[in-house]
Amino acid sequence: MRVKRVVLVGGLLLATALGVAGGYYAGELTKPSYPIASGVPAPLGGVSVPPTTAPLPRKTPVPNGYEALFPEDLKFHWQTYTVEMPGQPSVTLSIRVPIGWKDSVTKKGEIKVTDPEGVRWIRLATVYPIKQSARQRRDQLIPGLKANVSYEDTLKLAGQSDDNITGTDGQTRQVSVLKYSYIPEQWTRPVLVQYVTTPGQDGANVEMSITGLPQDQKALDRIAEEAAASVTPQD
């Protein structure tokens, strides 16, 4: 499927902790009657709590009521997306995503691929200009999260990694990953953010986040692995 949409200047995944390292967060879905939260929270830049203001109590998560998503239940197919940003060349990406998930382009210019229940999704964006390695972008995300996720939302860093993987094209690509969780409303939301340097690039040129539910962790890892290995800019 091809999705084409003009991207507004000044916003992408914290297009990405600072412009999700340049800057990408927050969701575009209309809220249903049950509680639902958006992908990666957006750093607000310079937000601070006055020293006389006591933080709210940390949230206690409630059960989300959904059955777990298991990696063996996932089947993938290739999708191609074209995004046109004002003042920049259009970028076309191919990537393998779960079959049956619905794709769209958000108002911030991100590609968003959402599961049928609307509680799990992939956010995908390109990096322009390319100036930093995957690891540098990942490392910039961490202080942005610590500074801008509210105390009561119970941010927990779950791990990070830097790897050279073999892509679906048989070539090596660099991937840097950060895993964390927080409680934006009532449920705990695990998030996996990864920056990818595809073959022939001098730095990270793709960034994405994968969000779901705590019981989905193995499936989220599988989705992230498939996405990192397959995402490829088209000539």
C-alpha positions, 0 to 999 in steps of 0.5 A, a space after each residue: 500500500 502506498 500512503 502519500 501525505 504532505 508533512 508539516 514543518 517542525 514536527 515528526 516521531 521528538 523530530 525525536 527527543 529533541 527534533 524522537 532525537 530531533 523528535 517524535 512522540 504522541 498519537 493521532 488516534 481518536 480516543 475510544 471509550 476505553 483508555 488508550 495512550 499514544 506512542 512515545 511522549 513528546 519532550 516539551 523542552 525546558 519544562 520544570 516543576 517549581 521547587 515548592 510544588 510537590 509531585 503527584 503520587 506515582 500511578 499504579 497500573 490497572 489491568 488492560 483486559 486484552 489478551 496477549 499478542 504472541 510472536 507466533 501469531 504474527 505474519 508479515 508483508 511488505 508495505 511501501 510508503 511515500 512521505 513528502 516534506 516541504 522543502 525536502 525531497 520526498 522519501 519512499 520507504 519499504 518495510 515489513 509490517 504485521 498483516 491486518 494492521 492499518 496504516 496511516 500518516 499522522 499530522 506530524 508526518 509519521 507513518 503509523 501502523 496500528 493493530 485491529 484493536 487499536 492498542 498496539 502500533 508502529 511509528 516510523 519516520 525518516 531522519 533528515 538531514 543525517 548527522 548522527 549515528 544510531 547510538 548518538 540519537 538513542 543516547 539523546 532520547 534518554 535525558 529527554 524522557 527523564 526530563 519530560 515524562 511526569 514523575 507520576 507516570 512512573 518512567 522505567 528504563 528497561 534496557 538498551 542495545 547497539 547491534 550490527 544486524 543483517 538486513 533482509 537485503 543481506 547487507 549489514 545495518 546498525 541498530 540502536 534500541 532503547 526500551 522503557 515503560 510508563 503509565 500515561 493514563 491507566 495502563 502500563 505502556 512498554 515502548 521500544 524505540 530504535 534508530 536504524 542506519 541502512 546500507 550506504 548511509 553515514 548515520 541513522 536515517 530511520 527512527 521508529 517506536 513500537 508500542 503495545 501492552 506488557 503482555 505483548 513484550 515478545 511480540 513487540 520484540 519480534 515486530 521491532 526485529 522485522 522492521 529494523 531488518 527490512 526498512 529500506 529507502 527506495 531510490 
